């Protein structure tokens, strides 16, 4: 096993990896920027090192500083988590050059699948259907992309080649708006992943987003851990994920899983990865992309399979064989995850920053919380706005939904606004409970008033009047007690 692992990330995923390392008896090294000096991952790690100012480009995206800390601390492996440098071929290669194990796929696999345009070509060679879009492996210029767009047909998507999570992604409905959207997509991709390359892809309307979790070792063994339903999104950012999917039966699961494994085998993939598909109304599925890293929503797969994906990543990176065959993987029950973000759903999901003055996490049967936030923690504008992930499990989907509703109702955050009210309304909708939704459901068919909740002023006035009335009653009681000849102190002792 490794001596020390440096976690090249922050927030809840850094805490998650640190906990897995501690359970395996491996030392941990955290890194932090100016605004993360008191972050939870820094507190939980065995060692912590400063790497630069708050902007990610000056800290968490600095490969040279991360490698310097690894050598200084004596870390013999680096776990990138997700986001930042997790899908950067040059980072994986730099680790290899320094004799440090990168806990993830090889640089070759990242170059083949981490770059989304190249991944499309690779998937096609492996016999997997892909969504129509720009073909080949070249990084096309804006002029070339604008020229080819009409051949693909509108609506279409501009997507970042080097990343995922909806960053650097724009929806285009006509040629006139394309130049400005290309510019903004490249700018966001450069800021998020350090690479402004983009490609085009046809927008499949009415589709569902289904992904398959993969694990592969260095001995040629690759398995899938079943699917995750990730169709509930807003602006291409996932909001709610679940496993299994309400629309995937055993036959379809076997077909999609087999193709996912085949695509990974074509590049000798190792460690954890995810193949993402679009599933249309007729049951046809198309390769979307491959994420060559750990996913935000990995806990739902862990909960239904009983397999700790982060621990498996570490064991695989150490050269161990997979402990599971495909036949060993069984899905038990149902798991749902809600991402709790610091944003105001009643004001267009505007980001909310500030100090978390109070936070009460839900507990109870079937509830799991992943978070890097605590009372007194400051939510800044520099990084992702996610406060926590709430994962609920049940024997059936209905039980998982009911547990999620209870958990969200118990979740209390003060100091910043959150999207908890949005999640409560979403999981209470009939379409969600029936499982009849697609990737456009939240934006096109689900209505949450993006304004002040109705009657808020009336409720505030009523609360003020009630409080005033209680004060008046307390005063009258005290006056009455004093007329009875009993002091306030004695009355307090008596009651």
N, C-alpha and C positions, 0 to 999 in steps of 0.2 A: 504494500500500500504506500501511498505518497507520504512524505514527511510533512509538507505544508502545501496548502492550496491557496493561491491568491485569487480572490473574487474580483474580477474586473468589471464591477457594476455597483449599483446602489439600490436603496429602497427595499421593497418586499422580496424581490427575487434574490438579492444578496443575503437577506436574512434566511430565506428558504435554503439556500445552498450552504450557508454556515451551519445551520441546524443538521443537515445531512452529514456534513463533514464531522461534526462533533459526535454524532451517533456512530460513525465509522472509526472514531479515534484518530482523526486527522487534524493537524493544526491548521488554523485559518488566518489569512492576512487580508485585511480590508484596506480600501483606498477611499479617500474622500476629498471633496473640493471645499472651498471656503464656506459655503452654506451648509455643508454636510458634516461639520466638525462634531456635532452632537447627535448625529443620526443613529438610528437603532442598529444598523448593521455595523457601525463603528463600535458601539457598546458591546455587541455580542461576539465580535471577532477576538482572537487571541492577541493580534497585533493590528495596528492601523497606521497608515502613512498618508501624508498630505501630498496631493498631486497637482494642485493648481487652482486657478480662479473658478467661479461658478459656471460660466459657459462651458458646455460639454466639449467644444472644440479645443478648449484650453486645459482640459482635465481628463475626463473619461474617454476622450477620443485620442489622447496622446499616447501612441504606442511606445515611444521612447521612454516616457516616464513610467509607464506600467512595467516595462521590462527592467528598468533600473530598480524599481521597488522589489520586483521578484528576486533579482540577484542580491540586493541588499538584505532582504529578509530571509533568504535561503529557501524560498518557495521553489519546489520542483515541478509544479503544475499550475495552470491558470484556467479557471472556469469563467467564460465570458457572459454567462446568463443569457439574456435576450436583449435586443436593441444594441445601441452603441456599436461595439466592434464584433459582435457575435457572428456576423456573416461576412466578415472581411477576410478574404484570402491572404492579403498581405500581413495581417495580424497573426493568423495561424502559421504562416511561413516564417515570420520573424521569431515566433516562439520556438519553432523547430530549429532555426539557425542558432539560437542561444542555448539549445539543449534542454528546453523547458517543454513539458508535455502540454499540449493544447487539448482541453477536455471538450472535444467536439470532433467533427469530421476532418478529413485531410484537406490541405489546401487545394488539391486537385478536385475533390468532391465539391468544395465550396465554389470553385470557379465554374464547375459544370452545372451546378444546381442553385448555388447562391445567387448567381446572376440570372435574373428571371428570363431574359431573352434567350440566353444559352440553354437554360433549362427546358424551354419549349422545344428547341431543336433536339436536345437529348431525349426528351420524352417521346417525340415522334419516331426517333430511330429505334426506341424500345417498343414501338407498336402501340403507344398510348395516344388516344385522341386528344387534340388540343383545341382550345377556343381560337377561331381565326384571328390573326393579328400579324404584326411584323415578324417575318421569319428571318432565320439566319442568326449569326452571332455578332454582327457589326453594331457599333454604337452609331446610330443614324443622327444626322444633324436635324435641326428644326425644319429646314427647307425640305429635306428628304421625307421627314415624317408628315409634313403638311401635304406633300405630293402624293403619298401613298394612302392617306386617310380616306379619301373618297372610294378607293377600291375595297377597303375593308367594310365601309359603310357606317353611318351614324345611327344611333349613339355608340360611342366607343369610350375607352378608358385610356388615359395616359398613366403609366405606372413606372415607379422607380425600379431600375434594374437591380440595385444593390441592397434593397431592403424590403420590409413588409409593414404590417400594422396600419395600412392606409396612408402612411407618410409618403409624400411625393406623388400622390394619386389624384387625378382630376377626371371628372366626367365631361365629355364633349358632345354637344348636340348639333353643332354646325361648324363649317369651316371658318367662319368669321371670328369666332371666339377662340379658335385654337392657338394662335400665336401667344396671346396673353396667358392662357392656361399652361402652355408649354414652359413659359418663362417661370411662372410661379411653382410649377411642379419640379422643375430642375433646381430652383432655389431651395425648396423644402427638402428635396432629396440630398442636396449637398450639405445642408445644415444638419440633417438627421444621421446620414450615413457616410458623409465625406466623399460622396460620389454623386454627381448630377446626371448620370446617364438614365435615360428613360426609353420605354418602348410603348407600342400601341396594341390594344386588344379589343376585340368586339365585345360590346356589352350584351350579355345574354339576359334577356328580360324574363321576369317571373321565375328565376332560378333559385336554388338553395345552395348554400355554401357548406360543403361536407369535407372534413379533413380526416386523414388517417395517420395515427401515431406509429412511427417506426423505431425499431432498435436493431442495430447491427454491430457485430463484434469484428475483431481482426482475424477471425478464423473462417470467414465466409458465411456465417449464419445471420440471416435477416428475418425478422418477424414483424407483424403489425399487431397493435394492441386495440384494434377496433376503431370505430369512427367517433367523431365529435360533430355535433350540429352547431354551426356558427353563423347561421343566417341572420340573426338579429343584430343589425349593425346600424350605425348612424355615421354618415360621411365616411364610409369604408372602415370605421373603427368598430370592432366587435364590442358588444355590450353584455350579452348573455350567451353562455355556451352550455351545452348539455351532452351527456353520453349515456346511452346510445341516442341515435336520431329517431324521431317519431316516424320517419318515412322509409327507413332502411331496414329491409327484412334480411333474413339469413342468406338468401340467394344473392341479393344485391351486395350485401356486405362481403361475401366471399369473392365476388367478381372485382369489386373495387379494391379490396385488400390485396388480391393477387396482383393486380396491375400496379399498385403502389410498391409492392415488394419487387416486382420486375423492374420498375424504373430505378429503384435504389440499387439493385444488383448490377444494372448496366454500368454503373460507375464505381462498383465495389464500395458502397457507402458503409461508413462505420459511425457508431455512436447514435445519438437521438436525432430524429428528423421528422418532418411532417409533409406528407403529400396532400395538397389541397385540390379539391374538385369543385366544379359547378355541376349541379344535378338539375336538369330541366324538368318541365312538367310531364314529359313522356317517359321519364326514367333513364334518359340518356345522360351519361356523365363525361365531362371533359377535364383534362389536366389543366389546372390553373397555375400552380407554381409549387415549388418545394422550399420550405423553410429549413435551412441547414443548422438548426439550433433547437433549444428548448422553447416551448410555447408558453405564453402567458396562461393559457387554459389547461395546462397539463394536469392540474389536480383532479379534474373530473374523470380523466382516464385512470389516474392512480386509484381513485375511490371505487370505481366499478371493477377494476381488475385486481386490485391489491398489490400492484407492482410499483415500487418506489423508483420513479424514472430518474431522479437526480442521483440516487445511489448507484443505479445501473450505469449511468453515464461515467461515474468515477471508476467503477470496476472495469468497464470496457476500456477506458483510457489506460488503465493499468495493465491491459493485455489479457484480462480474464475472458473466458468463454461465457456466452449468454447462459443464464441459469434456467431459461425457459425455452421450450419449443412452441411452435404454433398451436399445437394441440393443448398445451398447458394454459393458454390464454382463454379465460372465460369471463364474460361480462355478467356481473351480479348486481341486480337492482338498477337504480337510476341516479345520476348525479347532475346537478345544475349549478352553474357559477354565475354570479352577478358581479360586475366590476363597479366598485363604488369610487366615483371620481369627485374631486373638489370643483364643482361647477353648478351653476344655477339653472335647473331645467325650466324655470318659469321666466327666464330672461335669455332665451336662445342658447342655453347651455354655455353661458359666458363663464370663463374660468374664474374661480374664487381663490384668492390667496389670503394669507394671514396665519395667525397662531391658533392651533387647535387647543382651545381652553378646556374642553372636556370631551372625552370619548369613552363610550361604554360599548364594548363588543358583545354581540349575541353569543350565547352558549346553548347547551342542551343537546339532546340526542340528534345525531346525524349532521351536526353543524361544524364546519371547519373554517377558520379565519387565516388568511395570509395577509400580513400588513407590515409596513415599516414605520408606522406612525404611532405616536403616543401623546399624552397630554403635555402641552408645552412645545410640541414640535411645530416648526414653521413651514407652511406650504408656500414655496416660492414659484416664480414664473419660469424658472430655468429648465425644469424637467417635466416629465409626464405628471398629469394631475391625479393619477390613481392613488387613493387613500388605502384601499383594501380590496381583497377579493373574498366574497362570501360563497362558500361551497356547501351545498346541502345534499344529503343522500337519503334515499328511501327505497323500500322494497319495490315500489312502483313509481311511475312518473307522478301520479297524483299525490302520493305521500311526499315526494321530493318537493313538489310545488307548494304544498301546505307548510312544510318545514321552512322553505325559503320565505314564504309570507310571514311566518312567525319571526324568523331571524331578522328580517328587514324591519319589522315593527319594533323589535327590541333594540335595534342599532341606534345609538344616539351620538351625534357629533355636534359640538358647539364651537364657534369661532370662525368657521367657514361654512359655506353652503355646499350641499352635496346633491347627487342625483338619486338619492334613496326614494323620494316621492315618485320619481319617474319609474323606477323599478317596481314599486308597489302597484302602480297603475298598470304597468305592462303585464306583470304576471297575473293580474286580476282580470285581464281582458279575455273574452271568450275565444278569440282567434289563437291566442297563445296557449290557453288551456286545451284547445282542440288540436294544437300542433299544426294548424293550417296557415303558415306564414312563409315568406320568402325574404330575399335580401333587401327588398324595398319596403317591407312591411312597416318598419318604424317611421320612415320618412314620408311615405305616401298614404298609408292606411291607418296609422296609429296616431290619435290626436291627444296631445297633452298641451293644454293652453300655454303658449309661450308669452305669458303675461302674468301679472299678479293674480294669485288664486282668488276666485270670486268670494266676496263678503269678507275679505281680510280686514278692511277698515271697520266693518261692523263688529267682527270678532274682537278686534283690539279695543274698541270702545266698551263692549260688553265686559271684557276682562278687567278693564280699568274700573268700571262701575262696581263689579263684584268685589274687587280688592278694596275699593273705597268703603263699601258697605261693611266688609269684614273689619276694617279699621275702626269704623264708627261703633260697631258692636263691641269690639274689644274695649274701647274707651268707656262705653256705657257700663260694661261689666265691672271695670276697675272702679269707676265712680260709685257704683252700687255696692261693691265689696267694702270700699272705704267708708261708706255710710253705715255699713254693718259693723264697723269698728275693727276690721281685719286688715292688716297691712298687705301690700302686694307680695312681699317676700313670704309671709306666712301662707298666703293663698297659693303661691307657687309650690311651696312644700306640700301643702295639703292635696294639690291636684297633680 
